[in-house]
Amino acid sequence: MVSSTRILTLAAACCAALSLPALAGGDVRHFLASLKVEALAAGVSSRTFDEAMSGFSPVSRIVELDRSQPEGRKSFAEYRKTLLSEKRITQGRRLYVEEKGRLSAMEKAYGVPAHVVVALWGIETNYGAIMGGFSVPHALGTLAMDGRRPDFFRGELVRALRIIEHGHVSVANMKGSWAGAMGQVQFMPSSFETYAVDANGDGRRDIWSDRDDIFASAANYLAKSGWKTGEPWGVPVRLPAGLDAGPLAGLDKTLPLEAFKEMGIASMDGKALNDLPAEASLVMPDGPTGAAFLVFNNYRVFMKWNRSTYFATAVGLLSDQIGAS
Ligand SMILES: [Ca+2]
């Protein structure tokens, strides 16, 4: 049965979408005309533009999703349970072994460990299974017309068209999330232009279907964002009873590891924290009563990929599970 609240929500969503000036045909034509001038100036051919934007009108589902942001009602404990399922861990371990050849080449080239790249791939798209089924140009066009950060999304759209122009992907295969994140590593077009790599030398940077390119592109992103080879992302820790962790927690506070050790903070099995980077921050995604982690430089690198402690911690924990296999 559909509740009345649900009906009201649907009605609100429907009318919010319909009230968009973007949905008026004349505005779409005007938008496309001015966008085309910009795209052509950025090196996109008229043919590519017409093919990619053919039949474009703002996608009301995307407007709805965009307006229901921000997420984050879930606790980290719940998020972790979903993302670090047994199935995802097992599959990650299997792929880590199966893809040893490609992953070793990637490790050698970028200094980023294989288990970290496999974990990112697993968290982003469940190892390529869920890339999002939206046309990236149409999704970005919708967000560019929708008023929230129009310049950002318009710039991303022009880049998306340029990626097609350069032959990295066809219009039909340029699929991604509703927010325009593309392929198996969910790069925005600007990240693609900066970090995507053609690792197998076929002239295309194919983050949609080529695992050489997918692994190398993810590793290149991390390497260029300051990854320190040989350092861990972080470590789950146990706090001593009675420690008031609230004022210590947060990425804005960095302390010598020794200071945390002196407070009695230890590894989960109660052992001393040795062989770790000299500076750390304490992260407690669910607040002072939840799980605690001491994190290092490479955790901040995860956060350059996605500015969420939930995301960064989940990638780190999954990488530990995969690496321990
Ligand atoms: Ca390639």
py3Dmol code that shows the C-alpha trace and the ligand (Angstrom):
import py3Dmol

protein = """\
ATOM      1  CA  MET A   1       0.000   0.000   0.000  1.00  0.00           C
ATOM      2  CA  VAL A   2       1.275   3.468  -0.786  1.00  0.00           C
ATOM      3  CA  SER A   3       1.066   5.706   2.259  1.00  0.00           C
ATOM      4  CA  SER A   4      -0.285   9.222   2.044  1.00  0.00           C
ATOM      5  CA  THR A   5       3.127  10.565   3.061  1.00  0.00           C
ATOM      6  CA  ARG A   6       4.660   8.733   0.125  1.00  0.00           C
ATOM      7  CA  ILE A   7       2.039  10.206  -2.198  1.00  0.00           C
ATOM      8  CA  LEU A   8       2.786  13.674  -0.887  1.00  0.00           C
ATOM      9  CA  THR A   9       6.491  13.089  -1.398  1.00  0.00           C
ATOM     10  CA  LEU A  10       5.876  11.909  -4.928  1.00  0.00           C
ATOM     11  CA  ALA A  11       3.661  14.885  -5.603  1.00  0.00           C
ATOM     12  CA  ALA A  12       6.300  17.257  -4.274  1.00  0.00           C
ATOM     13  CA  ALA A  13       8.975  15.581  -6.364  1.00  0.00           C
ATOM     14  CA  CYS A  14       6.802  15.719  -9.440  1.00  0.00           C
ATOM     15  CA  CYS A  15       5.968  19.386  -9.048  1.00  0.00           C
ATOM     16  CA  ALA A  16       9.484  20.367  -8.114  1.00  0.00           C
ATOM     17  CA  ALA A  17      10.601  18.785 -11.357  1.00  0.00           C
ATOM     18  CA  LEU A  18       7.805  20.302 -13.390  1.00  0.00           C
ATOM     19  CA  SER A  19       8.420  23.755 -11.995  1.00  0.00           C
ATOM     20  CA  LEU A  20      11.944  23.625 -13.439  1.00  0.00           C
ATOM     21  CA  PRO A  21      12.317  26.260 -16.080  1.00  0.00           C
ATOM     22  CA  ALA A  22      14.634  23.672 -17.604  1.00  0.00           C
ATOM     23  CA  LEU A  23      11.686  21.556 -18.598  1.00  0.00           C
ATOM     24  CA  ALA A  24      10.325  24.163 -20.944  1.00  0.00           C
ATOM     25  CA  GLY A  25      11.320  23.247 -24.508  1.00  0.00           C
ATOM     26  CA  GLY A  26      12.495  26.744 -25.402  1.00  0.00           C
ATOM     27  CA  ASP A  27      14.902  26.777 -22.484  1.00  0.00           C
ATOM     28  CA  VAL A  28      16.319  23.422 -23.501  1.00  0.00           C
ATOM     29  CA  ARG A  29      16.923  24.747 -27.009  1.00  0.00           C
ATOM     30  CA  HIS A  30      18.569  27.867 -25.638  1.00  0.00           C
ATOM     31  CA  PHE A  31      20.695  25.799 -23.256  1.00  0.00           C
ATOM     32  CA  LEU A  32      21.840  23.460 -26.029  1.00  0.00           C
ATOM     33  CA  ALA A  33      22.589  26.329 -28.410  1.00  0.00           C
ATOM     34  CA  SER A  34      24.838  28.155 -25.950  1.00  0.00           C
ATOM     35  CA  LEU A  35      26.401  24.890 -24.783  1.00  0.00           C
ATOM     36  CA  LYS A  36      27.233  23.942 -28.357  1.00  0.00           C
ATOM     37  CA  VAL A  37      29.152  27.174 -28.895  1.00  0.00           C
ATOM     38  CA  GLU A  38      31.157  26.428 -25.758  1.00  0.00           C
ATOM     39  CA  ALA A  39      31.730  22.768 -26.668  1.00  0.00           C
ATOM     40  CA  LEU A  40      32.898  23.565 -30.190  1.00  0.00           C
ATOM     41  CA  ALA A  41      35.351  26.121 -28.789  1.00  0.00           C
ATOM     42  CA  ALA A  42      36.661  23.362 -26.487  1.00  0.00           C
ATOM     43  CA  GLY A  43      37.409  21.081 -29.435  1.00  0.00           C
ATOM     44  CA  VAL A  44      34.192  19.045 -29.658  1.00  0.00           C
ATOM     45  CA  SER A  45      32.935  18.459 -33.218  1.00  0.00           C
ATOM     46  CA  SER A  46      29.417  19.366 -34.208  1.00  0.00           C
ATOM     47  CA  ARG A  47      28.792  15.707 -35.033  1.00  0.00           C
ATOM     48  CA  THR A  48      29.831  14.463 -31.581  1.00  0.00           C
ATOM     49  CA  PHE A  49      27.797  17.175 -29.882  1.00  0.00           C
ATOM     50  CA  ASP A  50      24.662  16.380 -31.864  1.00  0.00           C
ATOM     51  CA  GLU A  51      24.990  12.651 -31.298  1.00  0.00           C
ATOM     52  CA  ALA A  52      25.653  12.943 -27.537  1.00  0.00           C
ATOM     53  CA  MET A  53      22.922  15.500 -26.841  1.00  0.00           C
ATOM     54  CA  SER A  54      20.372  14.012 -29.238  1.00  0.00           C
ATOM     55  CA  GLY A  55      16.921  13.831 -27.611  1.00  0.00           C
ATOM     56  CA  PHE A  56      18.136  15.638 -24.500  1.00  0.00           C
ATOM     57  CA  SER A  57      15.668  16.920 -21.984  1.00  0.00           C
ATOM     58  CA  PRO A  58      16.279  17.186 -18.240  1.00  0.00           C
ATOM     59  CA  VAL A  59      15.840  13.843 -16.497  1.00  0.00           C
ATOM     60  CA  SER A  60      13.319  14.361 -13.692  1.00  0.00           C
ATOM     61  CA  ARG A  61      14.641  11.367 -11.701  1.00  0.00           C
ATOM     62  CA  ILE A  62      18.056  13.074 -11.513  1.00  0.00           C
ATOM     63  CA  VAL A  63      16.544  16.358 -10.360  1.00  0.00           C
ATOM     64  CA  GLU A  64      14.712  14.408  -7.666  1.00  0.00           C
ATOM     65  CA  LEU A  65      17.871  12.590  -6.556  1.00  0.00           C
ATOM     66  CA  ASP A  66      19.903  15.793  -6.545  1.00  0.00           C
ATOM     67  CA  ARG A  67      17.384  17.549  -4.353  1.00  0.00           C
ATOM     68  CA  SER A  68      17.137  14.720  -1.866  1.00  0.00           C
ATOM     69  CA  GLN A  69      20.839  15.233  -0.976  1.00  0.00           C
ATOM     70  CA  PRO A  70      22.640  15.224   1.358  1.00  0.00           C
ATOM     71  CA  GLU A  71      22.670  11.598   2.370  1.00  0.00           C
ATOM     72  CA  GLY A  72      24.205  10.496   5.629  1.00  0.00           C
ATOM     73  CA  ARG A  73      21.247   9.475   7.719  1.00  0.00           C
ATOM     74  CA  LYS A  74      22.851   6.055   8.047  1.00  0.00           C
ATOM     75  CA  SER A  75      25.361   5.496  10.813  1.00  0.00           C
ATOM     76  CA  PHE A  76      28.855   4.357   9.888  1.00  0.00           C
ATOM     77  CA  ALA A  77      28.143   1.031  11.569  1.00  0.00           C
ATOM     78  CA  GLU A  78      25.207   0.456   9.190  1.00  0.00           C
ATOM     79  CA  TYR A  79      27.110   1.732   6.159  1.00  0.00           C
ATOM     80  CA  ARG A  80      30.021  -0.536   6.998  1.00  0.00           C
ATOM     81  CA  LYS A  81      27.772  -3.568   7.310  1.00  0.00           C
ATOM     82  CA  THR A  82      26.383  -2.954   3.821  1.00  0.00           C
ATOM     83  CA  LEU A  83      29.649  -2.149   2.070  1.00  0.00           C
ATOM     84  CA  LEU A  84      31.840  -4.700   3.782  1.00  0.00           C
ATOM     85  CA  SER A  85      29.585  -7.686   3.227  1.00  0.00           C
ATOM     86  CA  GLU A  86      31.080 -11.173   3.216  1.00  0.00           C
ATOM     87  CA  LYS A  87      30.244 -11.373  -0.465  1.00  0.00           C
ATOM     88  CA  ARG A  88      32.167  -8.203  -1.304  1.00  0.00           C
ATOM     89  CA  ILE A  89      35.168  -9.330   0.732  1.00  0.00           C
ATOM     90  CA  THR A  90      35.206 -12.805  -0.859  1.00  0.00           C
ATOM     91  CA  GLN A  91      34.863 -11.409  -4.350  1.00  0.00           C
ATOM     92  CA  GLY A  92      37.622  -8.877  -3.701  1.00  0.00           C
ATOM     93  CA  ARG A  93      39.955 -11.628  -2.536  1.00  0.00           C
ATOM     94  CA  ARG A  94      39.156 -13.725  -5.593  1.00  0.00           C
ATOM     95  CA  LEU A  95      39.795 -10.823  -8.006  1.00  0.00           C
ATOM     96  CA  TYR A  96      42.979  -9.909  -6.162  1.00  0.00           C
ATOM     97  CA  VAL A  97      44.331 -13.375  -6.967  1.00  0.00           C
ATOM     98  CA  GLU A  98      42.866 -13.635 -10.479  1.00  0.00           C
ATOM     99  CA  GLU A  99      44.197 -10.247 -11.537  1.00  0.00           C
ATOM    100  CA  LYS A 100      47.649 -10.683 -10.042  1.00  0.00           C
ATOM    101  CA  GLY A 101      49.442  -9.991 -13.333  1.00  0.00           C
ATOM    102  CA  ARG A 102      47.726  -6.698 -14.094  1.00  0.00           C
ATOM    103  CA  LEU A 103      47.808  -5.602 -10.475  1.00  0.00           C
ATOM    104  CA  SER A 104      51.534  -6.257 -10.097  1.00  0.00           C
ATOM    105  CA  ALA A 105      52.260  -4.133 -13.171  1.00  0.00           C
ATOM    106  CA  MET A 106      50.105  -1.374 -11.714  1.00  0.00           C
ATOM    107  CA  GLU A 107      51.843  -1.582  -8.308  1.00  0.00           C
ATOM    108  CA  LYS A 108      55.256  -1.370  -9.923  1.00  0.00           C
ATOM    109  CA  ALA A 109      54.275   1.649 -12.005  1.00  0.00           C
ATOM    110  CA  TYR A 110      52.487   3.691  -9.314  1.00  0.00           C
ATOM    111  CA  GLY A 111      53.605   2.449  -5.902  1.00  0.00           C
ATOM    112  CA  VAL A 112      50.021   1.886  -4.770  1.00  0.00           C
ATOM    113  CA  PRO A 113      49.270  -1.575  -3.339  1.00  0.00           C
ATOM    114  CA  ALA A 114      46.988  -3.899  -5.292  1.00  0.00           C
ATOM    115  CA  HIS A 115      44.665  -4.558  -2.354  1.00  0.00           C
ATOM    116  CA  VAL A 116      43.958  -0.837  -2.038  1.00  0.00           C
ATOM    117  CA  VAL A 117      43.042  -0.464  -5.710  1.00  0.00           C
ATOM    118  CA  VAL A 118      40.847  -3.572  -5.592  1.00  0.00           C
ATOM    119  CA  ALA A 119      39.095  -2.184  -2.490  1.00  0.00           C
ATOM    120  CA  LEU A 120      38.393   1.164  -4.168  1.00  0.00           C
ATOM    121  CA  TRP A 121      37.017  -0.659  -7.183  1.00  0.00           C
ATOM    122  CA  GLY A 122      34.840  -2.780  -4.877  1.00  0.00           C
ATOM    123  CA  ILE A 123      33.454   0.168  -2.931  1.00  0.00           C
ATOM    124  CA  GLU A 124      32.855   2.372  -5.978  1.00  0.00           C
ATOM    125  CA  THR A 125      31.068  -0.052  -8.290  1.00  0.00           C
ATOM    126  CA  ASN A 126      31.108  -3.499  -6.679  1.00  0.00           C
ATOM    127  CA  TYR A 127      34.049  -4.414  -8.959  1.00  0.00           C
ATOM    128  CA  GLY A 128      32.469  -2.924 -12.036  1.00  0.00           C
ATOM    129  CA  ALA A 129      29.031  -4.463 -11.590  1.00  0.00           C
ATOM    130  CA  ILE A 130      27.214  -1.206 -10.776  1.00  0.00           C
ATOM    131  CA  MET A 131      28.453   1.746 -12.818  1.00  0.00           C
ATOM    132  CA  GLY A 132      25.112   3.529 -13.024  1.00  0.00           C
ATOM    133  CA  GLY A 133      22.907   3.388 -16.081  1.00  0.00           C
ATOM    134  CA  PHE A 134      22.524   7.079 -16.880  1.00  0.00           C
ATOM    135  CA  SER A 135      23.817   8.717 -20.038  1.00  0.00           C
ATOM    136  CA  VAL A 136      26.606  10.889 -18.622  1.00  0.00           C
ATOM    137  CA  PRO A 137      26.065  13.812 -21.039  1.00  0.00           C
ATOM    138  CA  HIS A 138      22.333  13.844 -20.310  1.00  0.00           C
ATOM    139  CA  ALA A 139      22.862  13.551 -16.546  1.00  0.00           C
ATOM    140  CA  LEU A 140      25.365  16.408 -16.541  1.00  0.00           C
ATOM    141  CA  GLY A 141      23.103  18.449 -18.826  1.00  0.00           C
ATOM    142  CA  THR A 142      20.261  17.999 -16.343  1.00  0.00           C
ATOM    143  CA  LEU A 143      22.427  19.119 -13.424  1.00  0.00           C
ATOM    144  CA  ALA A 144      23.825  22.041 -15.432  1.00  0.00           C
ATOM    145  CA  MET A 145      20.279  23.270 -16.083  1.00  0.00           C
ATOM    146  CA  ASP A 146      19.033  22.619 -12.568  1.00  0.00           C
ATOM    147  CA  GLY A 147      20.588  25.617 -10.874  1.00  0.00           C
ATOM    148  CA  ARG A 148      22.638  23.990  -8.115  1.00  0.00           C
ATOM    149  CA  ARG A 149      26.305  24.441  -9.155  1.00  0.00           C
ATOM    150  CA  PRO A 150      25.396  24.997 -12.846  1.00  0.00           C
ATOM    151  CA  ASP A 151      28.885  26.181 -13.833  1.00  0.00           C
ATOM    152  CA  PHE A 152      30.555  23.137 -12.333  1.00  0.00           C
ATOM    153  CA  PHE A 153      28.281  20.676 -14.130  1.00  0.00           C
ATOM    154  CA  ARG A 154      28.412  22.623 -17.383  1.00  0.00           C
ATOM    155  CA  GLY A 155      32.215  22.418 -17.290  1.00  0.00           C
ATOM    156  CA  GLU A 156      32.035  18.686 -16.568  1.00  0.00           C
ATOM    157  CA  LEU A 157      29.617  18.242 -19.480  1.00  0.00           C
ATOM    158  CA  VAL A 158      31.942  19.953 -21.951  1.00  0.00           C
ATOM    159  CA  ARG A 159      34.740  17.675 -20.733  1.00  0.00           C
ATOM    160  CA  ALA A 160      32.499  14.618 -21.096  1.00  0.00           C
ATOM    161  CA  LEU A 161      31.828  15.572 -24.710  1.00  0.00           C
ATOM    162  CA  ARG A 162      35.545  16.036 -25.298  1.00  0.00           C
ATOM    163  CA  ILE A 163      36.221  12.548 -23.897  1.00  0.00           C
ATOM    164  CA  ILE A 164      33.818  11.145 -26.497  1.00  0.00           C
ATOM    165  CA  GLU A 165      35.397  13.314 -29.187  1.00  0.00           C
ATOM    166  CA  HIS A 166      38.810  11.866 -28.390  1.00  0.00           C
ATOM    167  CA  GLY A 167      37.481   8.350 -28.920  1.00  0.00           C
ATOM    168  CA  HIS A 168      37.906   6.984 -25.393  1.00  0.00           C
ATOM    169  CA  VAL A 169      34.292   5.800 -25.283  1.00  0.00           C
ATOM    170  CA  SER A 170      31.263   5.791 -27.571  1.00  0.00           C
ATOM    171  CA  VAL A 171      28.163   7.864 -26.860  1.00  0.00           C
ATOM    172  CA  ALA A 172      26.214   4.642 -26.294  1.00  0.00           C
ATOM    173  CA  ASN A 173      28.704   3.343 -23.720  1.00  0.00           C
ATOM    174  CA  MET A 174      29.229   6.594 -21.849  1.00  0.00           C
ATOM    175  CA  LYS A 175      27.199   5.528 -18.866  1.00  0.00           C
ATOM    176  CA  GLY A 176      27.581   6.561 -15.274  1.00  0.00           C
ATOM    177  CA  SER A 177      25.882   7.628 -12.086  1.00  0.00           C
ATOM    178  CA  TRP A 178      23.122  10.211 -11.943  1.00  0.00           C
ATOM    179  CA  ALA A 179      25.753  12.738 -10.792  1.00  0.00           C
ATOM    180  CA  GLY A 180      27.988  12.073 -13.805  1.00  0.00           C
ATOM    181  CA  ALA A 181      30.610   9.778 -12.243  1.00  0.00           C
ATOM    182  CA  MET A 182      31.834   7.453 -14.960  1.00  0.00           C
ATOM    183  CA  GLY A 183      32.951   3.878 -15.402  1.00  0.00           C
ATOM    184  CA  GLN A 184      34.266   1.286 -12.997  1.00  0.00           C
ATOM    185  CA  VAL A 185      36.165   3.816 -10.870  1.00  0.00           C
ATOM    186  CA  GLN A 186      33.477   6.530 -11.057  1.00  0.00           C
ATOM    187  CA  PHE A 187      35.624   9.408 -12.257  1.00  0.00           C
ATOM    188  CA  MET A 188      34.004  12.742 -12.998  1.00  0.00           C
ATOM    189  CA  PRO A 189      35.059  13.953 -16.468  1.00  0.00           C
ATOM    190  CA  SER A 190      37.578  16.419 -14.959  1.00  0.00           C
ATOM    191  CA  SER A 191      39.186  13.588 -12.961  1.00  0.00           C
ATOM    192  CA  PHE A 192      39.230  11.504 -16.121  1.00  0.00           C
ATOM    193  CA  GLU A 193      41.103  14.209 -18.012  1.00  0.00           C
ATOM    194  CA  THR A 194      43.622  14.604 -15.182  1.00  0.00           C
ATOM    195  CA  TYR A 195      44.128  11.025 -13.999  1.00  0.00           C
ATOM    196  CA  ALA A 196      42.824   8.375 -16.421  1.00  0.00           C
ATOM    197  CA  VAL A 197      45.546   6.298 -18.029  1.00  0.00           C
ATOM    198  CA  ASP A 198      45.816   4.199 -21.194  1.00  0.00           C
ATOM    199  CA  ALA A 199      47.773   1.376 -19.597  1.00  0.00           C
ATOM    200  CA  ASN A 200      47.381  -1.196 -22.381  1.00  0.00           C
ATOM    201  CA  GLY A 201      48.493   1.215 -25.092  1.00  0.00           C
ATOM    202  CA  ASP A 202      45.490   0.901 -27.411  1.00  0.00           C
ATOM    203  CA  GLY A 203      45.074   4.677 -27.574  1.00  0.00           C
ATOM    204  CA  ARG A 204      41.935   4.746 -25.427  1.00  0.00           C
ATOM    205  CA  ARG A 205      41.659   5.455 -21.719  1.00  0.00           C
ATOM    206  CA  ASP A 206      38.916   2.957 -21.108  1.00  0.00           C
ATOM    207  CA  ILE A 207      37.710   3.091 -17.491  1.00  0.00           C
ATOM    208  CA  TRP A 208      34.455   1.399 -18.499  1.00  0.00           C
ATOM    209  CA  SER A 209      35.696  -1.996 -19.599  1.00  0.00           C
ATOM    210  CA  ASP A 210      39.478  -2.385 -19.659  1.00  0.00           C
ATOM    211  CA  ARG A 211      40.972  -3.599 -16.396  1.00  0.00           C
ATOM    212  CA  ASP A 212      44.518  -2.494 -17.257  1.00  0.00           C
ATOM    213  CA  ASP A 213      43.216   1.041 -17.707  1.00  0.00           C
ATOM    214  CA  ILE A 214      40.873   0.830 -14.707  1.00  0.00           C
ATOM    215  CA  PHE A 215      43.571  -0.253 -12.232  1.00  0.00           C
ATOM    216  CA  ALA A 216      46.190   2.142 -13.577  1.00  0.00           C
ATOM    217  CA  SER A 217      43.770   5.080 -13.574  1.00  0.00           C
ATOM    218  CA  ALA A 218      42.756   4.489  -9.953  1.00  0.00           C
ATOM    219  CA  ALA A 219      46.392   4.079  -8.888  1.00  0.00           C
ATOM    220  CA  ASN A 220      47.454   7.171 -10.813  1.00  0.00           C
ATOM    221  CA  TYR A 221      44.747   9.190  -9.061  1.00  0.00           C
ATOM    222  CA  LEU A 222      46.027   8.062  -5.654  1.00  0.00           C
ATOM    223  CA  ALA A 223      49.701   8.515  -6.568  1.00  0.00           C
ATOM    224  CA  LYS A 224      49.113  12.050  -7.891  1.00  0.00           C
ATOM    225  CA  SER A 225      47.053  12.863  -4.797  1.00  0.00           C
ATOM    226  CA  GLY A 226      50.002  12.189  -2.495  1.00  0.00           C
ATOM    227  CA  TRP A 227      49.948   8.448  -1.743  1.00  0.00           C
ATOM    228  CA  LYS A 228      52.938   7.434   0.363  1.00  0.00           C
ATOM    229  CA  THR A 229      54.208   4.011  -0.693  1.00  0.00           C
ATOM    230  CA  GLY A 230      54.669   1.593   2.177  1.00  0.00           C
ATOM    231  CA  GLU A 231      52.437   3.468   4.622  1.00  0.00           C
ATOM    232  CA  PRO A 232      49.105   2.093   5.847  1.00  0.00           C
ATOM    233  CA  TRP A 233      45.901   4.143   5.540  1.00  0.00           C
ATOM    234  CA  GLY A 234      45.150   3.738   9.229  1.00  0.00           C
ATOM    235  CA  VAL A 235      44.462   1.216  11.928  1.00  0.00           C
ATOM    236  CA  PRO A 236      41.378   0.350  13.977  1.00  0.00           C
ATOM    237  CA  VAL A 237      42.091   1.137  17.628  1.00  0.00           C
ATOM    238  CA  ARG A 238      40.779   0.502  21.110  1.00  0.00           C
ATOM    239  CA  LEU A 239      40.470   3.399  23.513  1.00  0.00           C
ATOM    240  CA  PRO A 240      41.195   2.943  27.210  1.00  0.00           C
ATOM    241  CA  ALA A 241      38.203   3.176  29.544  1.00  0.00           C
ATOM    242  CA  GLY A 242      37.655   6.682  30.805  1.00  0.00           C
ATOM    243  CA  LEU A 243      39.455   8.470  27.953  1.00  0.00           C
ATOM    244  CA  ASP A 244      37.447  11.478  26.798  1.00  0.00           C
ATOM    245  CA  ALA A 245      38.036  10.963  23.070  1.00  0.00           C
ATOM    246  CA  GLY A 246      35.602  13.633  21.843  1.00  0.00           C
ATOM    247  CA  PRO A 247      38.021  16.572  21.955  1.00  0.00           C
ATOM    248  CA  LEU A 248      40.826  14.475  20.392  1.00  0.00           C
ATOM    249  CA  ALA A 249      38.895  13.198  17.395  1.00  0.00           C
ATOM    250  CA  GLY A 250      38.831  14.870  14.017  1.00  0.00           C
ATOM    251  CA  LEU A 251      40.953  15.201  10.896  1.00  0.00           C
ATOM    252  CA  ASP A 252      41.697  18.804  11.837  1.00  0.00           C
ATOM    253  CA  LYS A 253      43.791  17.505  14.737  1.00  0.00           C
ATOM    254  CA  THR A 254      47.099  15.765  14.079  1.00  0.00           C
ATOM    255  CA  LEU A 255      49.241  14.513  16.930  1.00  0.00           C
ATOM    256  CA  PRO A 256      52.424  12.484  17.222  1.00  0.00           C
ATOM    257  CA  LEU A 257      51.618   8.781  17.334  1.00  0.00           C
ATOM    258  CA  GLU A 258      53.534   8.669  20.614  1.00  0.00           C
ATOM    259  CA  ALA A 259      50.995  11.018  22.210  1.00  0.00           C
ATOM    260  CA  PHE A 260      48.138   8.669  21.331  1.00  0.00           C
ATOM    261  CA  LYS A 261      50.114   5.723  22.686  1.00  0.00           C
ATOM    262  CA  GLU A 262      50.750   7.553  25.959  1.00  0.00           C
ATOM    263  CA  MET A 263      46.983   8.009  26.345  1.00  0.00           C
ATOM    264  CA  GLY A 264      46.666   4.221  26.286  1.00  0.00           C
ATOM    265  CA  ILE A 265      45.258   3.916  22.766  1.00  0.00           C
ATOM    266  CA  ALA A 266      46.171   0.467  21.424  1.00  0.00           C
ATOM    267  CA  SER A 267      45.404  -1.882  18.559  1.00  0.00           C
ATOM    268  CA  MET A 268      42.164  -3.893  18.729  1.00  0.00           C
ATOM    269  CA  ASP A 269      43.986  -6.906  20.163  1.00  0.00           C
ATOM    270  CA  GLY A 270      45.480  -4.698  22.863  1.00  0.00           C
ATOM    271  CA  LYS A 271      48.998  -4.608  21.399  1.00  0.00           C
ATOM    272  CA  ALA A 272      51.130  -1.481  21.242  1.00  0.00           C
ATOM    273  CA  LEU A 273      50.997   0.514  18.024  1.00  0.00           C
ATOM    274  CA  ASN A 274      54.385  -0.001  16.411  1.00  0.00           C
ATOM    275  CA  ASP A 275      55.826   0.455  12.914  1.00  0.00           C
ATOM    276  CA  LEU A 276      53.337   3.149  12.004  1.00  0.00           C
ATOM    277  CA  PRO A 277      53.762   6.687  10.628  1.00  0.00           C
ATOM    278  CA  ALA A 278      54.878   9.242  13.209  1.00  0.00           C
ATOM    279  CA  GLU A 279      51.814  11.499  12.969  1.00  0.00           C
ATOM    280  CA  ALA A 280      48.177  10.463  13.206  1.00  0.00           C
ATOM    281  CA  SER A 281      44.620  11.711  13.568  1.00  0.00           C
ATOM    282  CA  LEU A 282      41.851   9.991  15.481  1.00  0.00           C
ATOM    283  CA  VAL A 283      38.688   9.376  13.461  1.00  0.00           C
ATOM    284  CA  MET A 284      35.417   8.239  15.028  1.00  0.00           C
ATOM    285  CA  PRO A 285      32.760   8.312  12.276  1.00  0.00           C
ATOM    286  CA  ASP A 286      29.907   7.544  14.713  1.00  0.00           C
ATOM    287  CA  GLY A 287      31.099   9.862  17.461  1.00  0.00           C
ATOM    288  CA  PRO A 288      32.709   9.088  20.827  1.00  0.00           C
ATOM    289  CA  THR A 289      30.795   5.836  21.384  1.00  0.00           C
ATOM    290  CA  GLY A 290      31.499   4.261  17.984  1.00  0.00           C
ATOM    291  CA  ALA A 291      34.450   2.588  16.281  1.00  0.00           C
ATOM    292  CA  ALA A 292      37.776   4.442  16.431  1.00  0.00           C
ATOM    293  CA  PHE A 293      40.642   4.610  13.939  1.00  0.00           C
ATOM    294  CA  LEU A 294      44.045   6.227  13.930  1.00  0.00           C
ATOM    295  CA  VAL A 295      44.599   7.439  10.380  1.00  0.00           C
ATOM    296  CA  PHE A 296      47.605   8.633   8.419  1.00  0.00           C
ATOM    297  CA  ASN A 297      48.477  10.492   5.222  1.00  0.00           C
ATOM    298  CA  ASN A 298      46.987   7.863   2.898  1.00  0.00           C
ATOM    299  CA  TYR A 299      43.569   8.201   4.545  1.00  0.00           C
ATOM    300  CA  ARG A 300      43.596  11.849   3.512  1.00  0.00           C
ATOM    301  CA  VAL A 301      44.389  10.670  -0.019  1.00  0.00           C
ATOM    302  CA  PHE A 302      41.190   8.561   0.027  1.00  0.00           C
ATOM    303  CA  MET A 303      39.355  11.699   1.090  1.00  0.00           C
ATOM    304  CA  LYS A 304      40.659  13.574  -1.958  1.00  0.00           C
ATOM    305  CA  TRP A 305      38.860  10.910  -3.980  1.00  0.00           C
ATOM    306  CA  ASN A 306      35.670  11.303  -1.948  1.00  0.00           C
ATOM    307  CA  ARG A 307      35.363  13.726   0.948  1.00  0.00           C
ATOM    308  CA  SER A 308      33.612  11.333   3.290  1.00  0.00           C
ATOM    309  CA  THR A 309      35.045   9.635   6.365  1.00  0.00           C
ATOM    310  CA  TYR A 310      32.553   6.806   5.803  1.00  0.00           C
ATOM    311  CA  PHE A 311      33.971   6.231   2.339  1.00  0.00           C
ATOM    312  CA  ALA A 312      37.626   6.538   3.328  1.00  0.00           C
ATOM    313  CA  THR A 313      37.256   4.228   6.313  1.00  0.00           C
ATOM    314  CA  ALA A 314      35.306   1.625   4.335  1.00  0.00           C
ATOM    315  CA  VAL A 315      37.935   1.569   1.567  1.00  0.00           C
ATOM    316  CA  GLY A 316      40.673   1.169   4.166  1.00  0.00           C
ATOM    317  CA  LEU A 317      38.909  -1.649   6.000  1.00  0.00           C
ATOM    318  CA  LEU A 318      38.045  -3.506   2.798  1.00  0.00           C
ATOM    319  CA  SER A 319      41.650  -3.172   1.606  1.00  0.00           C
ATOM    320  CA  ASP A 320      42.825  -4.736   4.890  1.00  0.00           C
ATOM    321  CA  GLN A 321      40.420  -7.653   4.379  1.00  0.00           C
ATOM    322  CA  ILE A 322      41.566  -8.201   0.794  1.00  0.00           C
ATOM    323  CA  GLY A 323      45.246  -7.764   1.637  1.00  0.00           C
ATOM    324  CA  ALA A 324      45.005 -10.249   4.510  1.00  0.00           C
ATOM    325  CA  SER A 325      43.928 -13.044   2.146  1.00  0.00           C
TER     326      SER A 325
END
"""
ligand_1 = """\
1
CA
Ca 43.500 1.520 -23.137
"""
view = py3Dmol.view(width=600, height=400)
view.addModel(protein, "pdb")
view.setStyle({"model": 0}, {"cartoon": {"style": "trace"}})
view.addModel(ligand_1, "xyz")
view.setStyle({"model": 1}, {"stick": {}})
view.zoomTo()
view.show()
